[in-house]
Amino acid sequence: MRVLIVPKWYPWPDRPVFGVFCREQARAVARHHDVVVLASDAVAAPRFRVFELSDAVEDGLRTLRLRYRRPRFRPAAMACQLLGMRSALRRLGAQGWSPDVVHAHVYSAGLPAVVVGRRTGAPVVVSEHYTGFGRGLITGYDRFTARLAFRYADLVAPVSHD
């Protein structure tokens, strides 16, 4: 099975333990399946115009790293992210790789993952790790994004009751 993992939290060179559990889960899945990680990071004042995409094998995992512009208007940031993800999908598709399933970690990665899933025809699973829902910390645009991600994902899997 080909699994595209779309984490919101993932280790970056300047944050080596950020989302390390997502990388470890990807490594575990890769023991039995063909895994590609598509990690994204929003950048407030980047040198690039809309996004930049790198592609490397890291810790035995093919990892595409998408850095995208984060304007103040948050829906515009989502548009920058989706343009970069489309580029990543085109790169993968040109090499004959298309996901059988898309697995997102955290609601904010869930909505872009749903778009990827619809584009590729793959079902989307969202693993929700954030305990802020039970504490009422998700409001406004984040709440809207979470509702869309959860509504249109094929499966939402919270990691705990919280």
C-alpha positions in Angstrom: 0.0 0.0 0.0 1.2 3.5 -0.8 0.7 5.9 2.2 1.1 9.6 2.0 1.6 11.0 5.5 0.8 14.7 5.9 1.9 15.9 9.4 1.5 19.4 10.8 4.2 18.6 13.3 7.4 17.0 12.0 11.1 17.4 12.8 12.9 20.2 10.9 16.6 21.0 11.1 16.0 23.9 13.4 13.4 21.9 15.5 14.7 18.3 15.6 12.2 16.9 18.1 9.2 18.8 16.8 6.6 16.1 16.0 9.1 13.3 16.3 6.2 10.9 17.0 4.9 11.6 13.5 8.2 10.6 12.0 8.4 7.5 14.2 4.8 6.5 13.1 5.8 6.9 9.5 8.9 4.8 10.0 6.8 2.0 11.6 4.3 2.1 8.7 7.2 2.1 6.2 8.2 -1.4 7.5 5.3 -2.8 5.6 4.2 -0.2 3.1 5.5 2.4 0.7 5.5 5.7 2.6 6.1 9.2 1.5 6.0 12.1 4.0 4.8 15.5 2.9 5.7 17.9 5.7 4.7 21.5 5.6 6.0 24.6 7.4 4.6 28.2 7.2 7.2 30.9 6.9 6.3 34.6 7.8 8.9 36.4 5.7 10.4 33.9 3.3 13.0 34.5 0.5 10.7 32.6 -1.9 7.6 34.0 -3.5 4.9 31.4 -2.7 6.5 28.1 -1.7 9.7 26.0 -1.9 9.8 22.2 -2.1 12.6 19.8 -1.3 12.7 16.1 -1.8 15.1 13.7 0.0 15.4 10.4 1.8 15.6 11.1 5.5 15.8 8.3 8.1 14.9 5.8 5.4 11.8 7.8 4.5 11.2 9.7 1.3 10.4 13.2 2.7 9.1 16.1 0.7 9.4 19.3 2.7 7.1 22.1 1.7 7.9 25.6 3.1 5.1 28.1 2.1 4.5 31.8 2.6 2.3 32.7 5.6 0.5 36.0 4.9 -1.5 37.6 7.6 -4.7 36.5 5.9 -4.8 32.9 6.9 -6.9 31.6 4.0 -4.1 33.0 1.7 -1.6 30.9 3.6 -3.7 27.8 3.0 -3.7 28.7 -0.7 0.1 28.9 -0.7 0.3 25.5 1.0 -2.2 23.9 -1.4 -0.2 25.2 -4.4 2.9 23.6 -3.0 1.1 20.4 -2.3 -0.1 20.3 -5.9 3.5 20.6 -7.0 4.5 17.8 -4.7 1.7 15.6 -6.1 2.8 16.4 -9.7 6.3 15.4 -8.8 5.2 12.1 -7.3 2.8 11.4 -10.1 5.5 12.0 -12.8 7.3 9.2 -11.0 4.3 6.9 -11.1 3.5 7.3 -7.4 0.0 8.0 -6.2 -1.3 7.4 -2.6 -3.7 4.6 -1.8 -4.4 6.4 1.5 -3.6 9.9 2.9 -2.9 10.1 6.7 -2.9 13.5 8.2 -1.8 14.4 11.7 -3.7 17.2 13.4 -6.8 19.1 12.1 -4.7 21.9 10.4 -3.0 19.3 8.2 -6.4 17.5 7.8 -8.0 20.0 5.5 -5.1 20.1 3.0 -5.0 16.3 3.2 -8.7 16.2 2.3 -7.9 18.3 -0.8 -5.1 15.9 -1.7 -7.3 12.9 -1.1 -10.0 14.3 -3.4 -7.5 15.1 -6.1 -5.9 11.6 -6.0 -9.0 9.6 -5.1 -7.4 8.3 -1.9 -9.3 8.0 1.4 -8.2 10.4 4.1 -7.5 9.5 7.7 -7.0 12.4 10.2 -5.3 11.5 13.5 -6.1 14.3 16.0 -3.6 14.8 18.7 -4.5 18.2 20.0 -6.1 18.4 23.5 -7.2 22.0 22.9 -10.6 20.9 21.7 -11.8 19.7 25.1 -10.5 22.9 26.7 -12.3 25.1 24.2 -9.1 26.5 22.7 -10.1 26.0 19.1 -12.0 29.1 17.8 -12.6 31.2 14.7 -10.7 30.1 11.6 -9.1 27.1 13.3 -12.5 25.8 14.4 -13.8 26.3 10.8 -10.8 24.5 9.4 -11.2 21.6 11.9 -14.9 21.2 11.1 -14.2 21.0 7.4 -11.3 18.5 7.9 -13.4 16.3 10.2 -16.5 16.4 8.0 -14.8 15.5 4.8 -12.2 13.0 6.1 -13.1 9.4 5.6 -12.0 8.6 9.2 -11.1 10.8 12.1 -9.1 9.1 14.9 -8.5 11.0 18.1 -5.6 9.6 20.0 -7.3 9.9 23.4 -10.6 11.0 25.0 -9.2 14.5 25.6 
